Amino acid sequence: MATGIIAFANLPAATVTFALVVAVFIGVSWIVDGFVALSLLGADASKAWTLLYAVLGIIAGVVVLFSPLYAATVLWIMLGASLVVLGALQLMRALTMKRDAEQIDPLAAEIV
């Protein structure tokens, strides 16, 4: 409870700390994922893609660990951009749903 009160008392510092913790967690996760992919290299049919995935995961994890604040900023910007794109795609799906329903079943178009 005391931690929550301190976090609300100094919200900008709590936000930066949270972003750093998330970035470090993502960096460690990418490194672990890269090593897991390397360990499965012998069992995978596409060895080149698995090796590329593993190496990129390890490199990305190390970069995130060496610059967590910059990485957190880039990750938040990518998250925002992807949410905007997903929202636009969802809007396009909703606008074309009636036309698609009419092509499938004329009676279903009345429901939509």
SVG drawing of the C-alpha trace seen along z (x, -y; Angstrom):
<svg xmlns="http://www.w3.org/2000/svg" viewBox="-34 -13 58 46">
<polyline fill="none" stroke="black" stroke-width="0.4" points="0.0,0.0 2.8,-2.4 4.4,-1.7 1.1,-2.7 0.9,-5.9 4.5,-6.8 3.9,-6.0 0.9,-8.3 2.8,-11.0 5.5,-10.9 3.7,-9.8 6.3,-10.8 9.0,-8.8 6.7,-5.9 5.8,-6.0 9.5,-6.0 10.3,-3.2 7.4,-1.1 8.6,-1.7 12.1,-0.6 10.9,2.5 8.8,3.5 11.6,2.8 14.1,4.9 11.5,7.7 11.0,7.6 14.8,7.6 15.3,10.6 12.4,12.4 13.8,11.9 17.2,13.1 15.7,16.3 13.4,16.8 16.5,16.5 18.4,19.1 15.4,21.4 15.1,21.1 18.8,22.0 18.3,25.0 15.5,26.2 17.6,25.6 18.2,29.3 14.6,30.3 13.2,27.6 12.7,28.1 13.6,24.6 17.0,24.2 17.9,20.9 14.7,19.1 15.1,20.5 18.7,19.3 17.7,15.9 14.9,15.6 17.2,16.7 20.0,14.3 17.6,11.3 15.9,12.1 19.2,12.2 20.5,9.0 17.2,7.2 17.2,8.3 20.8,7.1 20.0,3.8 16.9,3.3 18.9,4.1 21.7,1.6 19.2,-1.2 15.9,-0.4 14.5,-3.9 15.0,-4.4 13.6,-0.9 10.6,-1.6 9.9,-4.8 10.1,-3.0 8.0,-0.2 5.3,-2.6 5.3,-4.4 5.0,-1.1 2.2,0.0 0.3,-3.2 0.8,-3.0 -0.3,0.7 -3.4,-0.2 -4.3,-2.9 -3.7,-0.6 -5.8,2.2 -8.6,-0.3 -8.7,-1.4 -8.7,2.2 -11.5,3.0 -13.5,0.0 -13.1,1.2 -14.2,4.7 -17.3,3.2 -18.2,1.0 -17.9,3.9 -19.7,6.4 -23.1,5.7 -22.0,6.0 -20.3,9.3 -23.4,10.6 -25.6,9.8 -23.3,11.8 -23.4,14.8 -27.1,14.8 -29.6,12.1 -31.6,12.8 -28.5,12.4 -28.0,8.9 -31.3,7.8 -30.0,8.8 -26.7,7.0"/>
</svg>
